[in-house]
Amino acid sequence: TTDPNHTEHCHGPPPPRTAMSVEVRQALGVHALSKRIRDEAKVLPNGLLKVADFLNCRVDPVLMDSCGALLAGRLEDTKPTKVLTGSSCQGLLPAVSTARHLGVPLVFAHTSVPEAWGVSAAHSASIGGQSHWVSADVLCAEDRVLVVDDIVRSGKTIAALKSICQKAGAALVGVGTIIDSRLGNDDKGSDAASPRFESLVQVSRSGDQHAGDSFEISPAVSRLSVPPFVAADALTKRILEDGQVLPGNLLKVYSFINHQVDTRLMDMCGQLLARVFSGFGVQKVLTAQTGGLPPAHAVACALRVPLVCARETHEKDEQVLTTTYAAASESFTKKKKLVLYVNKECLAANEVVLVVDDFLATGTTGVALHRLVEQAGGEVAGMAFLVEKRFQDGRGKIIRELPHLDGRVVSLACIESMSAEEGITLNRDVIGDCEPKFAAPANVMIEKVLECAKPRDESGMLDASTFLNH
């Protein structure tokens, strides 16, 4: 986090990029994980934790990316040069995500020595009675290794990978796992890991002997608040460069938000908002025509949920008012009163809905969209906006009329003040990194193959183990 009083003016130099605060990211991500485990995981008779529906068979990509970011954030101070995991798909996915966020290569052990290696030196260890091999070409004495797995239970996989590190002469600097399981009688969990161990959650048997197969999660699921402002680096930069202040407190962003849409920017903002709300169980995204559609579509795609768009009509449209969910609203930009409505089959009772719009100005549209969900018997998980004009107190109106949303309203570009003379002042208390960390040239794979791939004799085998499949 930066200085809480820090703001950025359009006439000043751009600030250095700062990642979303570790505390904010950790709280949001761990809450998402704990909630999914509580709601969807099952304990099998042998003490195994079944998380196949969202973590290691049918995978929620947003949740997996979040878990990788969390593990990378907690273990980056170990300064790993490589991430190592076993050959199972369960451990491979969190390892890929963690390595990507750390910006280091990933190595995974093979269950046999591929012919394409030409069998140079290799290091092996047994996991579950089966030998796992790592080529000496990809793991050596100079490496600092971080071992990553999805679930640490008996500790046997970690011990085997640790053995491989020792044989390679590499330093094992840490172990990271999504779940530290203490469900079985032989589960050692973190006791088997060294020297540095980090898990996102720990799952253990419930203390209630009559609770059957119930379990306890630490940290426990609790009511979560989101940061009010997550200044999206790419969005705030674009506003400062291309936004124009017009008379009447209007901000002209026609070239990239609400007339011509920068789809790449919109996608990045949608991904960031999806990370913020990934733990809220959102089932639908709701917005109002027309400006809210681009950001709402990006968020819905990132969360992989349906998008509902409330339409506009005039105040005296009796057919709409009697046959749909309808709520009075007012457009600040258009300077007119209107009614927002949604067909009743588009919103259902007990659905969890995220409200998304392009601008938060007076708050009237946000309140109206909430009323539509209320009429349907649903629940609003929160509200997300691209741009907030804080000086118009739209957030205040929402919280006053809907106090249960306190801590559930977030914007990606909060404008504290703006004028044609003084320019735009943005709140940048928490910086959200939505720009890609690593930009690769289009021909990166061609260059890598030419540089590193090796043909093996006359069999037609290509050894790409140092950068692609090992």
N, C-alpha and C positions, 0 to 999 in steps of 0.2 A: 504494500500500500504506500501511497505517497502522502505528503502532508495534507491533512484534512481540509486545510484552508486553501489548498492549491487550486488555481483555475488557469485556464489557458486562453489567451486572447489571439484573435486571428492575425494581429500585427506582430506577434512575438515569434521566436523560433520554435519549431516543433519540439515537444518534450522527448526525452529518451524513452524507448519502449520498455514497459514494465509489465510483467505477467500479472494476471488476476491474483490477488493475494492468496497465499497458501491456505490461510485459515478459511477463507470463503470457499475456495475450491474443494478443500477437504470436507468441510461441513456439507456442501451440496452433494458431492459424489458419494460419501459414505452413507448419507441418509438415503440416497437412491438405492444403493446396494442393500442396506439393511432392510428397507421396506420390501424389496423384491424377495429377499430370503424369507422374511416373515410371512408374506402373502402367498408365495408360490412353492417354496422348498418343502421337501418331505424327507423324513428319516426312514430309511429302509431297515428291514429286520436285522441286517448285518452291521448296522451302525453307520452305514454310508449315508451321506447327505445328497439327495437327488436335487440337482439344480439344472437338469438337462433342458428345461423349457425356456431358460433365459440366459444361461451362462456358458455351458460347454457342449451343447448339442444343437439346439435351436438358440442361436446367439443374438442378443440384443446389441447391435453394433454401437449404439450411443452409449450404453452402459459399459461395454468393453473398452471403448476409447476413454471413458471417464476413469475406469479402474487403472488403465495403463498410465494415464496422466497422474493419478494419485500416487501410484507406486514410484513413478519417476520423480515426483516432487519430494517424496519422503527419503529417497535413497540417492539423489543426485550428489549429495555431499560426500558419498563414498568414492566419487570420481571413477566410475567404471569405464573401461574401454570396450567391453563386450558384455552382452547378455547371453546366458546359457540356459537351455531348457532341455527336457526329454523329447522323445519323438511323438508323444501322444498329441492329438489335436487339442485336448483339453488344456494342456500347459502351453501349447504353441501360441494360441491366440493372445492371452495376456502378455506373453513374452514379446510377441511382435509389437503390441501396442506400447509396452513399456520402452522397448528399444527405440521405437519411433520417436517417442517424446523425449528420450535422452539424447537422441541423435547419434547412437552408436550401433555397430553391427550386431546382428543376432546370430548365434550358433545353436543348432539343435542336433542332438545325438541321433545317429542312425542305428537301426536294429541289426544291420548287417553292413559290411564294407562294400559300397558300390563299386562295380567293376571300373567305372570311369575314374576312380581315384588312382588306379594303377598301383594300389596298395603300397604307398610309401609308409612312413611311420604313422601309427594311429594309437589312440589311447582308449581303453574300454573299461566298463564297469557293468555289473549286473543289476538290472531293475526288474523286479518281479520274476526272477529266474531267467531273464533273457538279456544277453549281452547288448550293450549300447556303445557305439563307437563314435569317436571324434577324431578327425584328421589332425595330424600335427601341423598341417599347413594353415589351419585356422585358429589354433589355440596354442600359445607359446608362453615362455617364461616372462615375457614383457607385459603380458595382459593382466588387467585387473578385472575380475569376473564378478558379475552379479547374476545369481541364479534366480529364476522366476518360475512359479508354477501357479496353477489355479487354486488348488486346495492342498495344504500340508496336513497330513493325517498321521501316518506312522513315522514319517520322516525318512523312509527308506529311499525314496527318489532323490531327496536332497543329499543324503549321505553318498549315494552313488555318483551324483554330479560333482560333489565335493571331491570324491576320489579321483575323478577324471581331471579336475583342476590340479590336484596334487601331482598326478603322473605327468602332466604337461608342464609342471613347474610354475603354473600361473597362480596369482594371488586371489583367493576368494574373499571379496570385500563385503559381501552382503547377500541376504536371501530375502526375496519379496514374494508374497502370496496374497491372493484375494481373500481366501478364507483360511483361518487357522481352526481346524476341526478338533474338538475334544469330545466327540460323541461315542466313540468305541472304547472298550476297555483297554485296548493296546495302543490307543492314540497318544502319541507323544507331542504332536503339534510343534510348537516353537521350541520345546525342550531339545529337539534333535537338531536344531539349526544353530549355526554359528558362522562367523563371529557377530554379525549384525543381522537382526531379523525384524522384518516389518510385515504385518498383516493389516488388511483393511478392516476386517471384522473377525471376531472369535465366536464360534458356535459351540455350545456345550449343552449337556442334558439339563432339563428343567429340574429344579430342586424339589418339585412336587412329585412324589412317587406315584400319585394317582393320575398323573397327567398323560400317561401313555407315551406316545412318541413325540411329545412336545419338546421344544428346545428353547434355549435362551440365546439372545444375540447381544453382543457387546461391540460397539456402543448400541444402545437400544434405540428404537425408532421413536422420535419425538416430533412435536410440531416444529416445522422448519421455516425460517425467514430467509428471504433472498436479499441481497444487497440492493438498495434503492436505485443505485446508478452503477452500471458496469460500462465504462466508456470504451466502446468498441474501437480499437485503434484505427482500423481501415475506414470506419464510418466518420469518426471525428476528424480524421485527417482530410477526408473529402469535403466535409462541411466547411472546415476552415479554408480550404482552397477554392471551392466552387460555390458555396452558399452565398446568397445575396439577401440583404435585409431590405424589405419593401415597406412602404408606408402602411400603418395599421397593424404593426406587430406581425407581419407576415414574413415567412422565411421562404425564399425561392430556392427550391432544390429540384427544379423540373428536369435538370439534365441527368439525374442519377437515381431519384427516388419515386416521384409521383407523376411524371409525364413520360419521359424516357427513363427506363429502369436499367440500372447497371446490374445485370443478373448475377454476375460473379460476386459483387459486393453483397447483394441480397442473400445469396446462398451462404456466404460467410457469416452474416448476421443471424440467419436462421439457425446455423449450426451452433453459434454461441448461445442463443436463447434456448435451444434444445438442451444444451449442457446445464444451463441454469435451472431448468424445470424438469430435468430427466427423472427426478425422484418423486414427482407429485402424482404419478399415475394418470397422466393426461390421456383422455380417450378421444377428444375432438378439439379442434381449434376453431374459434368463432371470430369473425371480423365483420366489418361493415363495408359496403361498396363505396368508392372504388379504390381509394388510395390505400386501404388496408390490405388489399388482396396480395400484392407482391410479397410483403414481409410475412403475412399469415401463411401463404403457400410455402414459403421457404421453411418456416418453423414446422408446419405440418409434415412436409417431406422429411425433415430431419428427425422428427419424432415418429414418423411412419404411422400417422393417424389421419382420419378424414378431416377435410376442411369444410366448414359451413360459412356461407356468406349471407349476412342479413341485407335485405334489399330496402330501398327507400321508397316511400310514397308520401302523399300529402295528408294533412291532419284529418280530412273529411272523407277518407276512403273507407266507407262503412263495411264493404265486403271484406277488405283486408283485416280491419279491426275485429271482426266477428269470427273469422275463420282461421286466423293464424295467431301465433304469439307475436304481440306488437308492443312497442314501447316508444314514448315520445322522446325526441332528441333534438339537437340543434347543431347546425354546421357552423363552426367559427369561420371557416374559409369562405363558405357560400353565403354567410349572413342570413340564414333562413331557418325556420323551424320545420321539422319533418318527423316522420314516423319510421322507425326501423321494424321490419317484420321478418319472421322465419316460418316456413311451412312446418306444421306440427310433426310431420314424420322425420324431420331433420334433427330434432333434439328430443332425447328421451329422458325419462326419469332416472335418477341416480347416476347419470353420466358425469364424468369429471371433465370440465371444459376449461381450456386456456383461452382467454381473450387477447387478441393481438391487433394492433393498429399501427398506422404509420406515425401519427402525431398524438401527443397528450398535451392539450392546451387548456380547455376549460373543464375537461373531465366528463362532459355531458354524454358523449358517445359511449365511453366506457361504462358509465352507470346504466345507460339504456341497454347495452348488450348484456350486462349482468341481469337486468330485469327479465330479458328473454329466457335466459337459462333458469331463473327462478320460477317463471311460469311453467316451464317444462318439468320442474321438479329435480333439476340437476344441481351440480355443485361447481362453482367457479374456483379453480385451483389457484388462479392468479391472473395478473394482467401484464402484458409486455408491449412496449412501445419502442419504435426506432428513435424518435426525437421527442424530447419533453421540453416544453417552455415552462420552466419552473416558476417564473415570475407571474404566470397566469393562474397559479394555484389549482390546476386540474387534479393533482395528486391529493391536495387537501380536500377537495370536494368528494373524491372517491372515498377517502378514509372516513370522512364525516358521515357520509350516507351509508357506507358499507364498512363499518369498523372491523369486521372479521378479515378484511383484506389488508390490514396493517401488516407490513412485512412481506407482502405478496405482490407488490407492484414494482416493476423494474423497467428502466429505460436505458438505451445504449448510447444516447447522446443527450445529456442534460444541459440545456442552455440556461444559464443563470440570468443573463441579460443580453440584449442585442439592440443595436441602433446603427443607422447608416454612417453616423459620425464615429462612434466608438468601436464598431465591429461586433464580433460575437465572443462572448465569454462562456466557456464550457467548464462544467464540473468534471474533474478527473481524479476523484478520490480513489477509485478502483479501476484499474485498466484491464480490459478484457482482450485477450490475444485472439483475434479471429483471422488475422493474416497468416498464411502458411509460413511455418518456421523455415522450411527448407524448400527452396525453389529449384527444381531440376531442369536442365535444358532438355529439349525434345529428343535429342539424339543420345541421351545419357546411356541407354542400354547398348546401343551400337558401339559406343566408345568403350564401354566396360568389357564387352565381349572381345573386341579387338585387343584390348590391353591385357586382360586377365585369363580368358578362357584358353584351355589347352586341349588339343586333339590327342586321343589315346590310340596308338598303333593304327591298324587298318580296320578296326571294327566299326568305325563310324561314331564311336562314343566321344562325347565332348565333356571335358571336366570343367564345370562351372561352379565347383564347390566353394570357392573362396568368396563368392559374391551372390549366388543365386539360390542354391538348393542344399546348403549345409551351414 
